[in-house]
């Protein structure tokens, strides 16, 4: 081969190196791995013994929330329990609650909190279901689910049976609290994954190597919907509401007003089939409209192996867009909200799936990491086949996470290689959560990794931009304003968000909407649309802080 060919490639490689170094120096987003400094010793287990039960592949999510109302965001790591073939003394069968001590230090308070016998955890959502001012926990499990009431003194009580939400033997998925009928209390959507039980267990071989089977082996199953009776109990309305009419294979779930008609709808990411969009009539009756909406399939009309689902307004046009993660050899998808309840797959033209094609992607979130007023995308990755390298050299079991930076003009750039050592952690990740863990005004990251310890990533981006956080307090409506819409107006900048309970991949985060303002030194007004239609206006709030907004009495 001619010598000039080698010379050219050497020079080209050198140019790429220079470009990489320049990007590394210029990236405005810097994420640091601080896991070792946090004091967290938790290790996730999927309960596996080598028999390859499919439930092992989908565990588990994570939740960030202030369980003790001290102003600091705490962490709940979900965990598995021993499956057949694994000795029970090899796994402590507990989720793990970690209290935030400040300064990125955490204390395991699981035992003291009473969160014992949590079951085999898959999904989680947080909400004040009894409107007593304290955040409660719902765990969507393989097996019986759990509802834990927050007693307000650092402890929780298992109220699963008296509440009526203790569904039996099933494989859970994402879950969400929502006020589906505008009556002021939180109802509960519980996603179900597949029609699996131990006596249906199957395995397979790929090129002679053992592998987990896919979800189609077991088939879809309907999800559950529970109406809050207002007295601490719930009624199963899955059938009468319409939810049970379409079996699915739910993974990630988010409840949001996708069509901006003032009530809360349900968007379900389904594995290996069309996604669901449950349109709410405002009274808690639902119609499945995903095909009409454009969120059912990708731009080629193909159903994806959807994992995580999140929503936000990435282009600041006043409408919620959706991002969904997926399986290897499928792109993570970005759907633009075109208005009138219609969406377009804009992944290719925006770069909303860059770096994902050879990955299995799980937890995801729209996060404005550098507070410039435009939401970036974070994606946690990792294969579910632990021996994928034996038959596929393009699959990666322990993978890096991905950050796609929003350039403010409708395009995303993969900056994972230049955004700090936090993006260099190799894990098979599942749930991811995004909140300001150190109260410094930017959003940090928590990842629950399969069969490993978690990853905690501190946002070390330069604090050159302003920000505003919102904490809603309902009076007539539900206590945390779940489902309420918030708009921030700052000069030429208009930003929207909603309060969600349950989102991403089987996880919960972001109870306090966070807005980056860029260099804008003031906010002109905040507009809150509460569930029920009431609108509240706050003029000229102070910035670079969390502002509490109380629902007016009239």
NUTOR-748888 format. One line per 8 residues: their letters; for each residue x, y, z of C-alpha. Coordinates in Angstrom, 3 decimals, decimal comma. Each point is the difference from the previous one (the first is absolute). Layout:
<atoms>
A) X:Y:Z | ...;
</atoms>
This chain:
<atoms>
XXXXXXXX) 0,000:0,000:0,000 | 1,443:3,471:-0,891 | 1,894:1,825:2,684 | -2,071:3,151:-0,441 | -3,073:-1,960:1,123 | 1,561:-0,696:3,398 | 1,247:3,588:0,255 | -3,472:1,342:-0,736;
XXXXXXXX) -1,643:-2,232:2,589 | 2,619:0,899:2,596 | -0,673:3,694:-0,589 | -3,745:-0,596:0,054 | 0,259:-1,844:3,318 | 2,012:2,910:1,359 | -2,706:2,419:-1,094 | -2,656:-2,090:1,733;
XXXXXXXX) 2,100:0,024:3,182 | 0,296:3,773:-0,119 | -3,751:0,350:-0,576 | -0,674:-2,322:2,949 | 2,318:1,961:2,295 | -1,545:3,278:-1,109 | -3,482:-1,340:0,712 | 1,166:-1,238:3,387;
XXXXXXXX) 1,291:3,469:0,881 | -3,054:1,821:-1,329 | -2,874:-2,138:1,261 | -2,187:2,143:2,281 | -1,385:-3,106:1,739 | 2,239:-1,843:2,454 | -1,211:-3,050:1,920 | 2,204:-1,550:2,702;
XXXXXXXX) -0,182:-3,494:1,475 | -0,168:0,490:3,791 | -1,428:-3,392:0,952 | 2,936:-0,930:2,237 | -0,396:3,217:2,016 | -3,690:-0,430:0,843 | 0,232:-2,757:2,618 | -2,560:-2,116:-1,879;
XXXXXXXX) 0,747:-3,737:0,249 | -3,131:-1,327:-1,696 | 0,413:-2,729:-2,624 | -2,845:-0,955:-2,291 | -0,919:-3,630:-0,595 | -2,477:-1,430:-2,469 | -0,190:-3,241:2,014 | 1,490:-2,023:-2,838;
XXXXXXXX) 1,448:-3,481:0,394 | 0,866:-0,687:-3,622 | -3,421:-1,309:-1,019 | -0,749:3,190:-1,982 | -3,488:1,004:1,079 | -1,155:2,917:-2,138 | -0,822:2,186:3,020 | 3,741:0,227:0,734;
XXXXXXXX) 0,532:2,019:-3,162 | -2,326:2,869:0,909 | 0,924:0,731:3,645 | 0,022:2,718:1,340 | -0,940:3,691:0,196 | 1,013:2,730:2,468 | -1,744:2,947:1,683 | 1,235:3,403:1,166;
XXXXXXXX) -2,253:1,971:2,364 | 0,049:1,814:3,349 | -1,506:-2,660:2,254 | 0,535:1,886:3,267 | -0,775:3,553:-1,218 | 3,377:1,386:1,074 | 0,667:1,741:-3,310 | 2,472:-2,578:-1,307;
XXXXXXXX) -0,701:-2,626:-2,652 | 0,349:-3,581:1,251 | 0,423:-3,206:-2,032 | -1,945:-3,261:-0,062 | 1,804:-2,838:-1,804 | -2,208:-2,848:-1,166 | 1,221:-3,573:0,328 | -0,864:-3,599:-0,805;
XXXXXXXX) -0,530:-3,074:2,152 | 1,345:-3,546:-0,452 | -1,486:-1,916:-2,905 | -0,110:-3,832:-0,123 | 3,491:-1,447:0,107 | 1,537:2,826:2,047 | 0,620:-0,514:3,701 | -1,925:2,579:2,003;
XXXXXXXX) 3,023:0,752:2,168 | 1,767:1,485:-3,017 | -2,319:2,985:-0,310 | -1,471:2,504:2,392 | -3,489:0,346:-1,418 | -0,498:3,702:0,607 | -0,305:3,158:-1,945 | 2,395:2,553:1,510;
XXXXXXXX) -0,953:3,487:1,184 | 2,892:2,452:0,324 | -0,430:3,269:1,866 | 1,786:3,017:-1,478 | 2,334:1,492:2,629 | 1,174:2,809:-2,275 | 3,261:0,398:-1,858 | -0,686:-3,162:-2,036;
XXXXXXXX) 0,103:-2,188:3,125 | -2,745:-2,549:0,623 | -1,031:-2,265:2,880 | -1,795:-3,327:-0,398 | -3,186:0,324:2,090 | -1,866:-2,957:-1,479 | -0,324:-2,008:3,186 | -0,960:2,990:2,148;
XXXXXXXX) -2,571:1,129:-2,566 | -1,902:-3,295:0,083 | 0,457:-0,707:-3,704 | 0,454:-3,732:0,447 | -1,375:-2,857:-2,066 | -0,293:2,260:-3,037 | -0,325:-2,908:-2,426 | 1,619:-0,378:-3,422;
XXXXXXXX) 0,068:3,636:-1,167 | -0,387:1,082:-3,598 | -1,730:3,409:-0,134 | -0,708:2,808:2,456 | -1,983:3,196:0,328 | -0,239:2,541:2,800 | -3,010:2,042:1,077 | -2,038:1,168:2,963;
XXXXXXXX) -2,964:-2,294:-0,591 | -1,780:1,005:3,225 | 0,798:3,744:-0,179 | 1,519:0,088:3,478 | 3,093:1,926:-1,082 | 2,388:-2,968:-0,105 | 1,255:-1,830:-3,092 | -1,009:-3,647:-0,267;
XXXXXXXX) 1,605:-2,806:-2,048 | -1,569:-2,415:-2,466 | 2,109:-2,946:-1,203 | -1,042:-1,843:-3,155 | 1,505:-3,462:0,426 | 0,385:-3,453:-1,395 | -2,511:-1,595:2,351 | -2,046:2,054:2,419;
XXXXXXXX) 0,304:3,772:-0,179 | 0,501:2,189:3,067 | -1,405:3,332:1,169 | 1,883:1,638:2,865 | -1,590:2,859:1,901 | 2,387:2,683:1,239 | -0,670:0,538:3,711 | 1,701:3,401:0,043;
XXXXXXXX) 2,621:-1,015:2,573 | 2,532:-1,697:-2,272 | -1,856:-3,308:-0,066 | -2,367:-1,744:-2,401 | -2,877:-2,434:0,545 | -0,998:-2,720:-2,466 | -3,633:0,777:-0,862 | -0,199:-2,200:-3,086;
XXXXXXXX) -2,855:-2,206:1,130 | -2,358:2,574:1,556 | 0,562:2,394:-2,912 | -1,095:-2,550:-2,610 | 2,976:0,356:-2,375 | 1,802:-3,250:0,845 | -0,373:-1,720:-3,368 | 1,249:-3,580:-0,070;
XXXXXXXX) 2,375:-2,068:-2,095 | 1,039:2,099:-2,998 | 3,029:1,682:-1,589 | -0,129:3,728:0,685 | 1,428:2,935:-1,911 | -0,246:3,773:0,314 | -2,659:1,506:2,277 | -1,418:3,496:0,440;
XXXXXXXX) -2,172:1,903:2,406 | -2,341:2,409:-1,799 | -3,204:1,892:0,658 | -1,976:-1,429:-2,899 | -3,364:1,522:0,906 | 0,973:3,351:1,551 | -1,479:-0,824:3,401 | 3,089:1,037:1,970;
XXXXXXXX) 1,477:-3,370:0,907 | 2,476:-2,284:-1,743 | -1,125:-3,018:-1,958 | 2,449:-2,704:-1,053 | 1,035:-1,493:-3,350 | 1,935:-3,276:0,257 | 1,720:-1,278:-3,132 | 0,353:-3,740:-0,601;
XXXXXXXX) 2,714:-1,508:-2,172 | -0,780:-3,543:-1,152 | -2,153:-3,032:0,760 | 2,798:-1,886:1,795 | 0,093:-2,391:2,931 | 2,650:-2,444:1,167 | -1,817:-2,959:-1,471 | 0,143:1,676:-3,428;
XXXXXXXX) 3,757:0,578:0,147 | 1,904:-0,665:-3,227 | 3,596:0,393:-1,162 | 1,683:-0,039:-3,391 | 3,378:-0,357:-1,722 | 1,601:2,541:-2,316 | 2,809:-1,513:-2,055 | 0,238:-2,683:2,659;
XXXXXXXX) 0,176:2,434:2,929 | -2,722:0,325:2,684 | -2,075:3,162:-0,198 | -3,068:1,676:1,455 | -3,163:-0,324:-2,084 | -1,821:3,093:-1,225 | -3,332:1,289:1,330 | -1,996:-1,311:-2,970;
XXXXXXXX) 0,550:-3,503:1,386 | -2,477:0,815:2,769 | -2,158:2,637:-1,641 | -1,714:3,233:1,131 | -2,229:0,580:2,998 | -2,296:2,890:1,023 | 1,148:2,631:2,478 | -1,891:1,139:3,106;
XXXXXXXX) -1,680:3,277:0,910 | -1,148:0,795:3,540 | -2,314:2,853:0,959 | 0,713:1,694:3,322 | -3,083:-0,127:2,228 | 1,244:2,883:2,149 | 0,056:-2,051:3,207 | 3,310:-1,831:-0,351;
XXXXXXXX) -1,413:-2,707:-2,256 | -0,110:-0,555:-3,762 | -2,433:-1,681:-2,389 | 1,180:-1,998:-3,007 | -1,505:1,752:-3,045 | 2,236:-1,644:-2,621 | -2,962:-1,376:-1,931 | -2,543:2,795:0,394;
XXXXXXXX) 2,581:2,673:-0,891 | 1,043:-1,734:-3,230 | 3,573:-0,717:1,091 | -0,471:-3,778:0,032 | -1,287:-0,040:-3,566 | 3,467:-0,091:-1,583 | 2,624:-2,454:1,291 | 3,541:1,313:-0,305;
XXXXXXXX) 3,583:-0,604:1,034 | 0,584:3,116:2,093 | 3,477:1,176:0,945 | 0,370:3,742:0,610 | -3,061:2,155:0,711 | -0,647:3,718:0,385 | -3,294:1,774:0,669 | -0,246:3,348:-1,755;
XXXXXXXX) -2,449:2,287:-1,774 | 1,271:-0,940:-3,463 | -2,816:1,828:-1,838 | -0,174:3,071:2,269 | -3,704:-0,337:0,746 | 0,403:0,486:3,752 | -0,107:-3,591:1,251 | 2,635:-2,679:0,516;
XXXXXXXX) 0,503:-2,730:-2,582 | 2,157:-3,139:0,217 | 2,849:-0,840:-2,403 | 1,300:-3,567:0,231 | 3,166:-1,246:-1,650 | -0,649:-3,598:-1,062 | 2,701:-2,548:-0,760 | -0,002:-1,482:-3,539;
XXXXXXXX) -3,376:1,434:-1,015 | -1,798:3,309:-0,416 | 0,156:2,464:2,875 | -3,250:1,076:1,654 | -1,422:3,489:0,395 | -2,968:-0,051:2,353 | -2,006:3,167:-0,624 | -1,947:1,177:3,044;
XXXXXXXX) -3,498:1,453:-0,399 | 0,531:1,988:3,228 | -2,121:-2,342:2,092 | 2,413:-2,926:0,139 | -1,229:-1,854:-3,082 | 2,685:-0,842:-2,538 | 0,234:-0,693:-3,731 | 3,103:-1,531:-1,641;
XXXXXXXX) 1,053:2,429:-2,783 | 3,692:-0,711:-0,559 | -0,344:-0,758:-3,711 | -1,800:3,288:-0,648 | 2,477:1,961:2,133 | 3,157:-1,204:-1,750 | 1,571:-1,361:3,190 | -0,793:-3,651:-0,707;
XXXXXXXX) 2,893:-0,772:-2,372 | 3,147:1,495:-1,465 | 0,007:1,923:-3,293 | 0,116:-3,282:-1,916 | -3,079:-1,374:1,724 | 2,028:-2,478:2,066 | -0,698:-0,802:3,653 | 3,071:0,417:2,178;
XXXXXXXX) 1,244:-1,762:3,111 | -0,882:3,107:1,988 | 1,562:0,246:3,461 | -0,051:3,496:1,517 | -2,425:2,860:-0,692 | 0,422:3,644:0,941 | -1,531:3,247:-1,195 | 1,002:3,661:-0,093;
XXXXXXXX) 0,009:2,934:-2,401 | 3,420:-0,375:-1,660 | -0,488:2,808:-2,557 | -1,869:2,488:2,219 | -3,091:0,191:-2,212 | -2,392:-0,446:2,931 | -0,845:-3,675:-0,545 | 1,234:-3,195:1,669;
XXXXXXXX) 2,149:-2,235:-2,202 | 0,820:-3,649:0,780 | 3,232:-2,010:0,086 | 0,025:-3,803:0,094 | 2,927:-2,381:0,416 | 0,131:-3,350:-1,735 | 1,873:-3,239:-0,762 | 3,235:-0,703:-1,849;
XXXXXXXX) -0,094:0,706:-3,752 | -2,824:2,464:0,566 | 0,441:3,713:0,579 | -1,235:1,755:3,093 | -2,827:2,127:-1,375 | -0,882:3,688:0,326 | -3,568:0,997:-0,811 | -0,841:3,638:-0,687;
XXXXXXXX) -3,379:1,284:1,161 | -1,581:1,587:-3,083 | -3,102:1,134:1,894 | -3,566:-1,265:0,049 | 1,162:-3,281:1,558 | 2,201:-0,903:-2,991 | 3,680:-0,994:0,068 | 2,800:-0,537:-2,534;
XXXXXXXX) 3,072:-2,214:0,326 | 2,817:2,551:-0,358 | 2,837:-2,224:1,208 | 1,979:0,086:-3,246 | -0,179:3,723:-0,645 | 0,655:1,070:3,613 | 2,626:-2,514:1,141 | -2,298:-1,068:2,845;
XXXXXXXX) 1,268:-3,586:-0,216 | 3,701:0,511:-0,643 | 2,249:-2,759:1,341 | -2,866:-2,338:0,868 | -0,255:-2,425:-2,931 | 2,346:-2,653:1,387 | -1,155:0,518:3,588 | -2,821:-1,319:2,115;
XXXXXXXX) -1,304:3,191:1,633 | -2,026:0,271:3,202 | -0,383:3,016:2,293 | -0,310:3,362:-1,705 | -0,791:3,591:0,805 | -0,279:3,470:-1,510 | 2,388:2,038:2,170 | 1,390:3,521:-0,492;
XXXXXXXX) 3,414:-0,866:1,402 | 1,624:3,407:-0,539 | -3,084:2,160:0,664 | 0,153:1,624:-3,430 | -3,764:-0,238:-0,501 | 0,039:-3,072:-2,255 | -0,530:-3,562:1,178 | 2,665:-2,575:-0,757;
XXXXXXXX) -0,568:-3,769:-0,068 | 1,596:-2,583:2,304 | -0,138:-3,711:-0,828 | 1,151:-2,883:2,233 | 1,173:-3,068:-1,944 | 0,986:-3,647:0,445 | -0,947:-3,314:-1,557 | -2,355:-2,467:1,678;
XXXXXXXX) 1,799:-3,057:-1,418 | 2,987:-0,322:2,340 | 1,839:-2,200:-2,523 | -0,834:2,026:-3,118 | 3,685:0,147:-0,988 | -0,027:-3,758:-0,627 | -2,224:0,357:-3,072 | -0,143:3,698:-0,912;
XXXXXXXX) 3,096:2,176:-0,078 | -2,114:3,147:-0,454 | -1,907:-0,456:3,272 | 1,350:1,519:3,225 | -1,028:-1,366:3,406 | 1,747:2,555:2,213 | -0,426:3,256:-1,885 | 0,479:3,737:0,419;
XXXXXXXX) -2,890:2,404:0,413 | -0,716:2,600:-2,660 | -0,581:3,759:0,184 | -1,476:1,769:-3,003 | 0,491:3,756:0,284 | -2,741:2,291:-1,312 | 1,422:2,802:-2,160 | -3,156:2,129:0,367;
XXXXXXXX) -0,790:-0,243:-3,705 | -1,745:-3,352:-0,040 | 3,122:-2,161:-0,262 | 1,838:-2,291:2,403 | 3,698:-0,907:0,163 | 1,480:-3,051:1,720 | 2,446:1,501:2,516 | 0,421:-3,162:2,080;
XXXXXXXX) 3,738:-0,186:-0,680 | 0,571:3,588:1,124 | -2,419:0,470:2,911 | 2,180:-1,301:2,847 | 0,964:-3,308:1,581 | -3,598:-0,715:1,037 | -0,722:-1,104:-3,540 | 2,861:-2,485:0,086;
XXXXXXXX) -1,602:-2,333:2,562 | -0,654:-3,452:-1,478 | -3,144:-1,729:1,317 | -3,103:-1,845:-1,083 | -2,326:2,773:1,122 | -3,761:0,013:0,511 | -1,874:2,785:1,803 | 1,345:3,563:0,038;
XXXXXXXX) -1,182:3,033:1,964 | 0,822:3,703:-0,291 | -0,188:2,522:2,843 | 2,117:2,657:1,714 | 1,590:-2,151:2,709 | 2,275:2,679:1,479 | -2,269:3,060:-0,303 | 2,484:1,899:-2,139;
XXXXXXXX) -2,436:0,877:-2,770 | 0,773:-2,649:-2,587 | -1,341:-3,505:-0,591 | 1,987:-3,119:0,955 | -0,443:-3,657:-0,995 | -0,640:-3,288:1,834 | 0,137:-3,331:-1,864 | -1,042:-3,413:1,313;
XXXXXXXX) 2,275:-2,569:-1,648 | -0,930:-3,652:-0,433 | 2,034:-2,382:2,205 | 2,261:2,832:1,173 | 0,202:3,078:2,155 | -1,681:3,217:-1,149 | 1,614:2,926:-1,797 | -0,347:3,514:1,417;
XXXXXXXX) 1,015:2,791:-2,332 | 0,485:3,562:1,205 | -0,671:2,799:-2,440 | 3,173:2,075:-0,012 | -0,955:2,218:-2,917 | 1,185:3,583:0,461 | -2,667:1,934:1,980 | -0,137:2,898:-2,454;
XXXXXXXX) -3,737:-0,159:-0,745 | -3,048:0,824:2,100 | -2,777:-2,429:0,943 | -3,327:-0,334:1,762 | -1,605:-2,959:1,771 | -3,708:-0,315:0,792 | -1,575:-1,821:2,949 | -3,769:-0,187:-0,253;
XXXXXXXX) -2,266:-0,419:3,009 | -3,573:-0,943:-0,745 | -2,866:0,949:2,297 | -3,135:-1,041:-1,864 | 1,997:-2,181:-2,388 | 2,445:-2,756:0,869 | 2,653:1,153:2,442 | 3,000:0,045:-2,382;
XXXXXXXX) -1,753:1,368:-3,057 | 0,470:-3,209:-2,003 | -1,293:0,686:-3,503 | 0,241:3,770:0,293 | 1,626:1,928:-2,850 | 2,589:2,725:0,635 | 1,099:2,689:-2,469 | 2,964:2,331:0,554;
XXXXXXXX) 0,275:3,270:-1,941 | 3,368:1,784:0,037 | 0,300:2,585:-2,742 | 0,255:-1,902:-3,279 | 0,084:-3,359:1,778 | -3,172:-2,023:0,610 | 0,325:-3,393:1,720 | -2,589:-2,584:1,065;
XXXXXXXX) -0,022:-3,120:2,134 | -2,380:-2,179:1,992 | 0,189:-1,740:3,348 | 0,246:-3,761:-0,577 | -0,164:-2,973:2,359 | 1,876:-2,866:-1,638 | 1,935:0,338:-3,271 | 3,053:-1,156:-1,936;
XXXXXXXX) 0,736:-3,688:0,370 | -2,017:-1,329:2,965 | 1,202:2,969:2,042 | -1,075:3,218:1,684 | 1,734:3,397:0,045 | -0,447:3,722:-0,482 | -2,871:0,866:2,339 | 1,255:3,610:-0,015;
XXXXXXXX) 0,115:1,250:-3,621 | 3,392:1,538:-0,765 | 0,500:2,722:-2,601 | 3,283:1,311:-1,397 | -0,098:3,705:-0,871 | 3,330:0,533:-1,735 | 1,335:3,507:0,624 | -3,434:1,467:0,691;
XXXXXXXX) 0,125:1,659:3,401 | -3,716:0,099:0,744 | -3,260:-1,860:-0,574 | -2,943:2,118:-1,070 | -2,685:-2,403:1,126 | -0,901:-3,577:0,887 | -3,292:-1,435:-1,213 | -1,383:-3,092:1,726;
XXXXXXXX) -2,960:-1,917:-1,366 | -1,242:-2,267:2,755 | -1,932:-3,199:-0,637 | -3,610:1,133:-0,272 | 0,832:3,007:-2,192 | 0,829:2,636:2,602 | 2,816:2,333:-1,189 | 2,342:1,856:2,333;
XXXXXXXX) 2,405:2,823:-0,891 | 3,149:0,946:1,956 | 1,862:3,097:-1,191 | 3,726:0,734:0,312 | 1,043:-2,863:2,320 | 3,528:-0,136:1,342 | 2,228:-2,363:-1,974 | 2,859:-2,443:0,701;
XXXXXXXX) -2,156:-1,733:2,598 | -3,017:-2,274:0,395 | -3,221:2,009:0,235 | -2,958:-1,547:1,831 | -3,380:0,753:-1,537 | -3,138:-0,736:2,012 | -3,230:-0,667:-1,841 | -2,416:2,867:0,697;
XX) -3,037:-0,706:2,141 | -2,365:1,411:-2,636;
</atoms>
